[in-house]
Amino acid sequence: MSKKGSGHQVTAIGAGPANLSLAALAAPIPEISVHILERSETLSWHPGLLLDGAFMQTSPLKDLVTPADPTSAYSFLAYLHEKKRLYQAMVRGIASVGRSEFEDYLKWAGEKLANVQFGEEVIAVELRGEAFSIATNRRNYQTRTTVVGVGRVPFVPDWSRNAPENQLFHASTFLLRRREFSSKRVVVVGGGQSGAELFLHLLTGACGALGALAWVTRRASIFALEDSPFVNEWFFPQYDGWFLEQSEAVREQTLERQALASDGVNPSTLRAIYNALYDREVRRGSYPAQVEIRVDTMAEELRAISPFRLGVRQQATGVRTEHVADIIVLATGYRTEIPSFLEPVANRLSIVSAPGGSREIVVGKEFRARFDGPESCRLYVQNGARFQHGIADTNLSLVPWRAATVLNSIIGRVAYDCGPATGALKWHGAVPESAR
């Protein structure tokens, strides 16, 4: 919400969880006002993947505010209370919630904040004297503090780039497309949670009775999410500080080892898939006529189009085969790239290349970009520094902590305690100065 006369006028780009968290935490702080620019006409969160029965992999207490301010009016519990569902939710249990419900919570928070300007696509961010000039498709804004929180972009393998987009597309757009695939031969590429959910969705006939369904993953098997208490301490504030101190080589090796902590498959999803495969053996029903799961297998090339002839290679043996497919769905994850609207100031930013083809703006402990411009102009980046700040940067777990860290940095005082939490594991590394 806008506060007239507040000392720090912040323009945030992108109305995802990162900037909604910043705005929610800023709401009770008198000296800061956050205005969010969002290119979409309405608030949505991964609309292409809100499949029926899809559940969050994180606790709903890791919402926009609770870890930083459990008393906030913008918490998930406050949402349940206002919707008159709190008692029923307590009986049901809230260890996990559906993604559709969490999206509804984000919409509720956005409406309460009333500081999101929809339909405002940022075209360019330029430096004009002692301030940023932000040009959108509607008007220009002047600000000295900008927070970029636009998220990551789908990772699309090189071999798939020239295929017809109505036949080969990224999983993030699945529900936004025509989905009547009766008698079609469909291949899902990618062995993480999204790939598993889509495979189950297709296997159980949600898009019609398929002619054939294949699931291809380079992983050695279909692995479950690593979700032990000790693993989850990778998502603590003090681990972020430790990770930031490490060399690029150590950070890259560490992220590789942690893959299943952020991109493993929910055990409940694995069980549902296995049960459906077993049921298919008992009764064919509307299941695909042919089903195949290929693990330890790389998708490498398209040898033909309409239908596709997808060339794959078994990694252990090097044996190459191909799948004939009418539809290919890429559950191949995401990468970080520099938003095009920052092109006018790109030469003033430091950029680091990251694994998976990502490129990140170099940020410090408080997520402030290394910017060669006037000291009065401050640029912060949220959800864009996984290679620098660690596995939690693109996850919901530390969203409130990061937003609180940014907020403290902007106003120059500790409005929220961002210090290390108690934990069983000890990480020897620095934490943001605002937490000391």
N, C-alpha and C positions, 0 to 999 in steps of 0.2 A: 504494500500500500504506500502511496505517496505521502511524504511528510514535508510540508512547506517549511522552508527555512532550515532544514537539516544540513549539517555541515558537509557531509560526504554524499554527493549525488552519484550513484553508481549505475551504469548501463550494462546490463548482462545480456549476452547473446545466446539464445537457446533456452527453451522452457522445459528442459528435462529435469530429472531428479536433482542434479548438481545445483543448478541455479534456483530451482524451487526451494531447495534446502537453504541456500544463502538468503533468499528473500524471507523465508519463514523465520530464520534465526535473527534477521535484521529487524523484523517487525516490532519487537519491544524495545529496540535500542534507539534512543531519540536522535542521536547525531548521524544516523545513516539512513538513506533512502535508496532502495533498489528498484530499478525499472527494467523489466524483461522484454526483449524483442524476440518474437517467435514467428517464423515464416509460415507455419501451418495455420489453417483457419480455426482449428480447435486443438485442445491438448490431447495428445495420444502418445502411447508408450508401446513401442514394438507392435503396432497394430497387425502386421502381417504374420505374427506368431502367437496370437492369443487363441490358441487351439482349445477346444473343450477339454477340460481335465488337466490342463497344463498348470503346474504348481511352481511357486517360487522355490529357489534353492537357498534362500536366506530367510532368517527370521523376520517377521513383520515389525519387530521391535527395532530392526535396522531400517528405520523409516527415514523421513526427512529431518527429524529433530531429536528423537528420544535419547540417543547416546550422548548428545551435547546438552540437551535440556529436557529432562523427563517431564517437566511441568508445562511444556509448550502446548498451546491451543491447536497446534498443527500436527499432532502425533497421530499414529494409526489408531491408538486406543481412543483418542478424542473423536476421531472419525467414526469408529464403531459406536461410541456413545451417542453421537448426534444422529446416527442412522438407526438407533434403537436396537442394534444387534449385539451389544456388548455381552449381555448375559448369555445369549445363545452361543456366541463365539467362545465364551469361557467354558461352556459345557462341551462344545465340539472340540475345543483345543485350538490354539493358535500357534502351534509350533511351525506350521507352514500354512500358507494361504494361496488361493488361486491367483494366477497372474491377472486375470480379468478384474478381480476384486482390488488388487493392488493398483491397477490402472485407474479404477474408479476412485480410489483414495487420492491419487495424484491429481485427478480432475477436481475433486472436492477441495483439496488444498489450494489449487490454482484459483478456484472461484472465490475462496475466502480471502486470499491475498489481494485479489483485484488489482494487481499491478503488472499483469501480463498483456502485452499488446500483440494480438494475433494478426496474422496476415502481413506482418512486417518482415520482409526478407532483406537481410543486410547484404548490400551490394559491395560496399567498400568501407574500410576503416583507414582514414588518413590522419596524418599529423598536421595540424594547423596551429602554428605558434606553440602555446603552452597547453594545448588540449587536443583530444582526438575528435575528429569529425566523422560521424557515422552516417553514411548514406544508405537509406533503405529504398524500397520500391515506392514509398509514399512521401517521405520527408527526410530531413537531416537532423541529427542530434549532435550536441556538443557535450563532451564529458571529459573529465580528467582521469577517471577510473573506469576501465572496461574489464569485464569478466567474461571470458569465452568458455561456453559449456555446451558445445554442439555435438558431442559424442563422437563415435567412431563410424567408419564407413564400411560397407560389406567388402570382404576380400574375395575377389574374383580371379581364379587362376588364369594364366596367360592362354592356355589351350582353349578356354571357353569364350574368349572375348568377342569373337565374330559370329557367334551363333544367333539365330532368331530368338529375340527375348521372350516371345510367347511360348517357346519350347524349351529354353534353357534359362533358368533364372535363379537368383539367390533366395534362400529360404526366408529372408526378412520380408519378402514381398508375397509370400505364399497365399495368404488369405485375401490379398488385394487383387488376385487374378481369377480367371475362370478355372474352376476346379472339377469339371466333369471329365474324368479320365477313364471311363468305362472302356474296357478292351485294350487300353493303351499299355505300352511297355514303359515303365518308369524306373529310373535309377536315382537313388539318393546318394550323394557324395559327402562324407563327413561323419565321424563317429562320436560327436559330442552330444550334449543334451538336445539341441535343436534337431540334429539328424535323427536321434532316437524317437523324439516326439512325432516327427513327420513320418518316419517309417511306420510307427504304430498307427498313426492316423490313416495312412494309405493301406496298410495291411488289413485293417478292420473295416474297410469298405466305405470310409467317409467320403471318398471321391468316386465311388462306383466300383464295380468289380473289375479289377485290373487284369490285363492279359498276363503281365509279368511284373514282378517287383524285385529290384536288386538294391542292396545296401553295400556301399564300398567305403572302406576306411583304411588309412595307412597304419592305424594302431594295431598292435599284435592281437588284440581282442576288443570286445565291447566292454570297456572298463567303467566301474561305478565311481561316483563322486567320492573323493577323499574328504571325509567329514568328521574326523575324530576331534576331540577337544584340543589336542596338541597341534594338529594341523590348523585348526581355526585360529590359533594365536598368530598365524601369519597375517591375520586381518585385525591386528591390534595397532594402536597408534605408535607404540615404541618400535614395532618391527619396521614401519615405514621409515623411521629415522635411521635405523641400522642399515636398511637396504640402500638408502640414498648415499651413504658413505662409501659403499663398495665400488670397486673398479667396474668398468663396462663388461669385462670378461666374466667376472664373478656374477654380476647381475644377470647376464645372458644365461649362464649355466644354471643359476638358481631358478629362473623363470621356466626353463625347460623341465627341471625336476618337479616343478609345482603344477604342471599342466592339469592334472586330474583334480586338483583342489578347486579349480575354477571351471573346468570344462569336462568333468566326468559326468556320468549319467545317474540321475536319481535311482536308487535301488527299486523304488516302486514302479518306475517306468520300465526298468529291465525286467521285472517280474511280470508286468502286464504284457510286454512283448513276448516273453517266453511262453506265457500261458496261451496267448493267441496263436503262436506257432504250434503249440501242442494241440490246441482245439482244431486247428486246420488239419491235423493228421486224423482227427476223429471224424470230423464232418467238414466238407469243403465249403458249404454255405456260399457266402459272397467273397470269400478270400481269393486272392489272385491265383490264377492257374499255375504259375511258377513263382517261386520265392527263392532267393539266394542271398546269402550274406557273405561278403568277401572281406576278410580281415588281412592285415599286413599287405595291403594292396594299394598301389598308387594309380590314380587316374592321371593319364599323361597326354593324351591327344584325341582329337576328333578326326576320324578318318573319312567320315561322310556325314551329310546332313539330310534330314527328312527321308528316311529315319537316320538318327545318329548311329554311328559305329564308334563307340567309346573304347579307345585303347587303354588297357590297364596292365600293370606289371606287378607280379607277386614279388615282394621285396626280398624274401629269404632265398628264393630260387632263381629269380630273374626271369621266370617264365612269363611271356606276354600273351594275353588273350584279348578278346573284345566283347563288349555288350552291345546288342542292338537295342536302341531305345527311341521312343517317341518323345518322351519328356525327361529332362535331367534337372534335378533340384540340387543346388549347391548349398550345403550346410557347412560352409568352409570358414566360418568365423568372420572376424572384423580386423581392420587395421586402422592405425591413426595416421591422419595426414593433415597438412597445414591447410586450414580453410582458405578458399580462393579470395574471400573478402579481405584477408590480411595481406594480399599481394602488395598494396601500396606501401606497407611498412615492413615487408619481409626482409629487406636488406638491413634493417635495424635489429633483427631478431637473430638469436643463435639457434641453430637447428642440429639435432642429433638423429642419425639413422638408427633404427631399432629393428629387431628381428621381425620376420614376416612381412617385409616391405614397408614397415611403418616409418614415419618421419615425425619427430616430436619437437615442439618448441622447448628449448632449455628453460627450466624453471628452478627456483631455489626451494628452500625448506618451507616457505610459506606460499608456494605455488605462484609466486610472482615471476613473470617472464624476464629473462635477461634481455633488456631493451636498451638500445643505444639511442636514447632520446632524452628530453627534459625530465629531470627528477620528479617534477610535478605530475607527469603522465605515467600512470601505472596500468599495466596489463597483466591480468591473472588468467591462468588456464586451469580449468577443472576437467577431469576425465580425459586427460590427454597426455599423461606422463607415466604410463605403466613401466616403461623401461628405466625410468629414473626413480619413481617412488614405489614400485613393486606391484605385486599381484592384485592388491586391493584397489588400485587406482581406478580400474574400469569395473569394479564391483560395487554393489550398494553398501557394503559393510561399513566403510569409512566415509561415506558421503557427508553425514553431519559433522564429523570431526574435521574433515577437509574444509567444508564451508565455514565452520567456526574459526579455523586457522586463518583463512582468507579474510574473514570479517575482522578478526583481531588486528591483522596486519593493516587493513584499510583505515581503521579508526585510531590505531596507535595505542591501544590499551587492551587489557585482557577482559573482554566482556564474557567470554566463555573459557572455562578451564580445559585446555587441550593437552594437559599433561599425560604421562604414561599411565595406563591402567594397571591394576594388579594382574599378575599372570604367573603361570607355573614355569615358563621359560624366560631366560634372561637374554636380552639382546643388548650388546654393548655398542651403543651408537647415539648420536645426537638426536634431539627432538627440536622442533621449531622453537625459536627464541621466545615466542609468546607463551610457550608452555613452561618456561623455566621460572 
